[in-house]
């Protein structure tokens, strides 16, 4: 159980840190080879590009996990707490459907890939697998977010509760602005 909790908390973080560091090291090595030794590496640009692709798709999952992904909140600002939760659930369901469609068609594409990369000669299967893995992780995080939103929705019982919560939120945001 500890392993599952650790994976839930830190999986994307460690993957993103590793891929970021790996990309920086490879690009730095390429710069040193080119400008110090006057010779470049044939494989460095390709592997950095593939690591960056993986970084992007795992990053989508991390953004969803931390609720740091881009969103337009103009519509939700018109509503109180209950309305905001409903809009958040609709947005999460829409994003979940998108992630499932991407996963489905991504698996189809991965199954058809037979080529290898030019410099590294690795199967491009591994590169095309990035969107599939990223969208599966994103789907898991969206399901978790929907469960939290549903729990919050159920905890707010009456309209009076919404008004009190909204007042507390506005007071807290006003205090933050003055500090």
TORFIZA-939745 format. One line per field, with one value per residue: residue number from 1; residue in one letter; chain; z, y, x of N, C-alpha, C in turn. Coordinates in steps of 0.02 Angstrom, whole numbers. Each point is the difference from the previous one (the first is absolute). Example, Ala and Ser with C-alpha at 12.3 -4.5 7.8 and 13.67 -1.06 7.14 Angstrom:
BEGIN
n: (1:2);
res: (A:S);
chain: (A:A);
n_Z: (390:-36);
n_Y: (-284:53);
n_X: (660:-18);
ca_Z: (0:3);
ca_Y: (59:59);
ca_X: (-45:42);
c_Z: (0:37);
c_Y: (60:55);
c_X: (45:-39);
***
This chain:
BEGIN
n: (1:2:3:4:5:6:7:8:9:10:11:12:13:14:15:16:17:18:19:20:21:22:23:24:25:26:27:28:29:30:31:32:33:34:35:36:37:38:39:40:41:42:43:44:45:46:47:48:49:50:51:52:53:54:55:56:57:58:59:60:61:62:63:64:65:66:67:68:69:70:71:72:73:74:75:76:77:78:79:80:81:82:83:84:85:86:87:88:89:90:91:92:93:94:95:96:97:98:99:100:101:102:103:104:105:106:107:108:109:110:111:112:113:114:115:116:117:118:119:120:121:122:123:124:125:126:127:128:129:130:131:132:133:134:135:136:137:138:139:140:141:142:143:144:145:146:147:148:149:150:151:152:153:154:155:156:157:158:159:160:161:162:163:164:165:166:167:168:169:170:171:172:173:174:175:176:177:178:179);
res: (X:X:X:X:X:X:X:X:X:X:X:X:X:X:X:X:X:X:X:X:X:X:X:X:X:X:X:X:X:X:X:X:X:X:X:X:X:X:X:X:X:X:X:X:X:X:X:X:X:X:X:X:X:X:X:X:X:X:X:X:X:X:X:X:X:X:X:X:X:X:X:X:X:X:X:X:X:X:X:X:X:X:X:X:X:X:X:X:X:X:X:X:X:X:X:X:X:X:X:X:X:X:X:X:X:X:X:X:X:X:X:X:X:X:X:X:X:X:X:X:X:X:X:X:X:X:X:X:X:X:X:X:X:X:X:X:X:X:X:X:X:X:X:X:X:X:X:X:X:X:X:X:X:X:X:X:X:X:X:X:X:X:X:X:X:X:X:X:X:X:X:X:X:X:X:X:X:X:X);
chain: (A:A:A:A:A:A:A:A:A:A:A:A:A:A:A:A:A:A:A:A:A:A:A:A:A:A:A:A:A:A:A:A:A:A:A:A:A:A:A:A:A:A:A:A:A:A:A:A:A:A:A:A:A:A:A:A:A:A:A:A:A:A:A:A:A:A:A:A:A:A:A:A:A:A:A:A:A:A:A:A:A:A:A:A:A:A:A:A:A:A:A:A:A:A:A:A:A:A:A:A:A:A:A:A:A:A:A:A:A:A:A:A:A:A:A:A:A:A:A:A:A:A:A:A:A:A:A:A:A:A:A:A:A:A:A:A:A:A:A:A:A:A:A:A:A:A:A:A:A:A:A:A:A:A:A:A:A:A:A:A:A:A:A:A:A:A:A:A:A:A:A:A:A:A:A:A:A:A:A);
n_Z: (0:35:-38:5:65:2:-37:40:49:-22:-31:-15:64:19:-37:19:62:-5:-33:45:52:-23:-15:58:29:-36:9:65:0:-34:42:52:-25:-13:56:40:-21:-22:38:-37:44:-35:58:20:-58:-28:42:-7:-64:0:37:-42:-49:29:7:-60:-21:33:-26:-51:13:6:-55:-24:20:-17:-47:-37:-30:-62:18:-26:46:-57:-28:28:-16:-46:22:46:58:7:-28:38:49:-18:-9:58:23:-30:22:59:-5:-23:45:43:-31:-2:63:9:-36:31:55:-17:-28:58:31:-40:11:65:-7:-37:49:-55:-4:-15:53:-27:53:41:-52:40:18:-48:12:25:-56:-41:45:-8:-55:-15:21:-32:-50:7:12:-52:-31:26:-16:-59:2:22:-47:-43:28:-1:-63:-13:34:-31:-57:21:14:-56:54:22:-29:62:-4:-61:24:53:-41:-41:55:24:-60:-4:63:-14:-58:35:48:-50:-27:63:2);
n_Y: (-60:-3:-52:-20:14:-29:-50:-1:8:-45:-42:46:19:-63:-19:53:-10:-65:7:46:-34:-54:38:31:-58:-28:52:1:-66:10:50:-37:-52:40:36:-50:-54:43:-42:-18:-11:-54:-29:51:30:-59:-20:60:-3:-62:19:51:-43:-44:49:17:-62:-13:57:-23:-61:24:35:-54:-37:51:-13:-7:-38:19:53:5:47:33:-57:-35:57:-15:-58:-25:-24:-10:57:24:-37:19:62:-6:-29:46:45:-30:-6:62:20:-35:22:61:-10:-24:50:43:-31:-2:60:18:-43:22:60:-11:-32:55:27:3:66:16:28:58:37:-9:-6:40:-48:30:-63:7:32:-41:-32:55:16:-63:-4:57:-22:-57:28:38:-54:-31:52:-3:-66:9:47:-42:-47:41:18:-64:-15:49:-21:-61:28:33:15:61:39:-4:-65:4:36:-41:-52:28:16:-61:-25:42:-16:-65:8:34:-47:-45:38:6:-64);
n_X: (41:58:12:-63:4:59:-22:-53:43:44:-40:-45:5:11:-51:-35:20:-9:-58:-16:24:-29:-54:6:12:-46:-40:16:-4:-55:-16:20:-31:-49:-2:8:-32:-46:-34:-51:-48:-5:4:37:-6:7:46:26:-13:21:51:5:-10:38:43:-19:-3:56:23:-36:21:61:-12:-29:50:37:-46:54:-45:6:-34:-59:6:-7:-19:48:30:-45:25:-41:17:-64:-12:48:-25:-60:21:32:-55:-37:43:0:-66:-3:44:-36:-54:27:18:-62:-25:40:-18:-64:0:27:-40:-48:23:7:-58:-6:34:38:4:63:29:15:13:-49:-39:-36:-41:-32:-12:62:10:-32:34:36:-36:9:63:14:-38:31:59:-13:-21:52:39:-31:5:62:11:-30:36:53:-14:-14:55:32:-27:13:59:-13:-39:4:-43:-24:14:-27:-50:-2:5:-44:-35:11:-15:-51:-15:11:-32:-45:3:0:-49:-23:15);
ca_Z: (0:2:-67:-39:23:-25:-72:-9:18:-28:-63:-53:20:-11:-72:-29:21:-37:-71:-6:11:-56:-59:11:-5:-70:-39:22:-29:-72:-6:15:-56:-61:5:31:-37:-72:-27:31:10:-47:34:57:-15:-6:66:38:-26:25:73:8:-16:60:52:-12:14:72:30:-1:58:61:3:22:70:43:-22:-25:-73:-22:1:-1:57:-4:10:68:47:4:43:67:9:-30:-73:-19:3:-58:-59:4:-18:-73:-32:11:-41:-70:-7:6:-64:-46:17:-22:-73:-17:18:-48:-65:10:0:-69:-35:27:-28:-71:-10:-13:-17:52:-5:-47:31:55:-23:48:-29:12:45:65:-5:-9:62:48:10:30:72:30:5:51:65:5:14:70:40:-9:42:69:8:0:65:49:-14:21:73:20:-18:50:66:2:3:-16:-30:53:7:-56:12:52:-28:-46:40:30:-54:-19:55:-2:-56:17:47:-37:-39:44:29);
ca_Y: (60:57:10:32:70:35:10:50:66:22:-31:48:45:-31:-8:66:22:-41:19:68:-4:-38:44:52:-31:-19:61:29:-42:16:66:-9:-37:41:61:-12:-51:9:-60:-6:-67:-10:-25:41:39:-46:-25:57:11:-53:11:58:-23:-36:51:36:-40:-14:65:10:-36:35:61:-19:-22:58:51:56:4:61:-3:64:0:57:-25:-25:56:25:-44:-13:-61:-59:9:-8:-72:-31:18:-38:-70:-3:8:-61:-53:14:-15:-72:-28:15:-43:-68:-2:2:-65:-50:8:-7:-72:-21:25:-36:-68:1:27:-51:33:15:69:6:-1:-48:-65:-29:-2:60:-22:31:71:5:-24:55:25:-52:-3:64:6:-48:32:57:-28:-19:61:31:-38:21:67:-4:-28:54:49:-30:1:70:16:-31:30:64:-25:49:62:41:-22:28:72:7:-19:53:57:-17:4:70:32:-24:30:69:2:-15:59:52:-22);
ca_X: (-41:45:26:-53:-5:59:-10:-53:25:63:19:12:54:65:9:13:67:49:1:28:73:28:0:50:66:13:10:63:52:3:31:71:31:2:40:66:36:-10:-32:-66:-28:-55:-59:-20:-60:-56:-20:-26:-68:-44:-9:-44:-68:-23:-7:-62:-59:-2:-15:-73:-27:20:-40:-67:6:8:-48:38:-7:-34:-73:-35:-45:-47:-68:-10:0:-69:-38:23:39:-32:5:71:15:-33:39:63:-14:-12:65:39:-30:18:71:6:-21:55:57:-16:4:72:30:-24:33:72:16:-5:60:58:-2:19:67:50:63:48:25:56:66:6:-25:-47:-68:-40:-53:10:-17:-73:-32:-3:-69:-42:16:-19:-73:-22:13:-47:-66:0:-2:-66:-47:11:-28:-73:-21:6:-53:-63:0:-12:-69:-45:10:-35:-68:-52:23:30:69:37:11:50:64:20:22:65:49:12:37:68:35:12:56:61:18:26:64);
c_Z: (0:-71:-43:20:-26:-75:-14:12:-44:-69:-53:17:-16:-75:-32:19:-39:-73:-11:7:-58:-62:6:-8:-73:-42:19:-30:-75:-11:13:-58:-62:5:31:-43:-76:-35:34:5:-45:37:51:-13:-1:69:44:-22:27:75:12:-16:61:57:-7:21:73:37:-1:60:65:8:24:73:48:-15:-22:-76:-18:0:-2:56:-1:13:72:52:8:50:70:2:-36:-77:-24:0:-59:-64:-1:-18:-74:-38:6:-41:-74:-13:4:-66:-52:12:-22:-76:-23:15:-51:-67:5:0:-70:-40:23:-30:-72:-12:-8:-14:60:-10:-42:34:52:-20:53:-33:18:41:67:-1:-5:61:51:8:34:75:34:9:48:69:11:17:74:45:-6:40:74:12:2:66:55:-9:23:76:25:-13:51:69:8:-6:-24:-32:51:10:-56:13:53:-26:-46:38:31:-54:-19:55:1:-57:12:49:-34:-39:44:29:-48);
c_Y: (63:16:35:73:41:14:53:70:23:-27:51:46:-29:-11:67:26:-38:22:70:-1:-35:44:53:-29:-16:62:34:-39:16:68:-5:-35:44:58:-10:-49:5:-59:-7:-73:-8:-15:49:39:-45:-24:56:14:-53:6:59:-18:-37:49:37:-41:-21:64:17:-33:36:65:-14:-20:60:56:64:6:63:-10:71:-1:57:-23:-22:56:30:-39:-3:-68:-61:4:-10:-74:-37:14:-37:-73:-8:7:-63:-58:10:-16:-75:-35:12:-46:-72:-7:2:-66:-53:6:-3:-72:-27:21:-39:-70:-2:22:-57:30:6:71:2:-9:-56:-72:-35:-2:63:-16:37:75:9:-26:56:29:-50:-3:65:7:-52:29:59:-25:-20:61:36:-38:18:69:-1:-29:53:52:-26:0:72:20:-28:31:67:-16:50:62:46:-18:29:73:10:-17:55:61:-12:4:71:37:-23:31:75:7:-12:61:54:-18:9);
c_X: (43:26:-51:-9:59:-7:-53:27:58:18:17:59:68:14:18:69:54:4:28:76:34:6:54:71:17:13:66:59:8:35:75:35:8:49:69:41:-9:-32:-68:-21:-61:-66:-29:-65:-62:-23:-27:-72:-48:-13:-47:-73:-29:-13:-66:-61:-6:-16:-74:-32:17:-40:-71:1:2:-50:35:-4:-40:-75:-29:-51:-50:-72:-11:-1:-70:-42:29:33:-30:5:71:19:-32:38:67:-11:-12:66:42:-27:18:73:12:-19:55:60:-12:4:73:34:-20:36:76:22:-3:63:61:3:23:72:50:69:46:25:63:68:8:-19:-43:-69:-39:-62:6:-17:-75:-39:-9:-70:-46:11:-22:-75:-30:11:-47:-70:-6:-6:-67:-53:8:-30:-76:-26:5:-55:-68:-6:-13:-72:-49:7:-36:-74:-52:30:33:73:43:16:53:70:26:23:68:55:15:37:72:40:13:58:66:24:30:68:55);
***
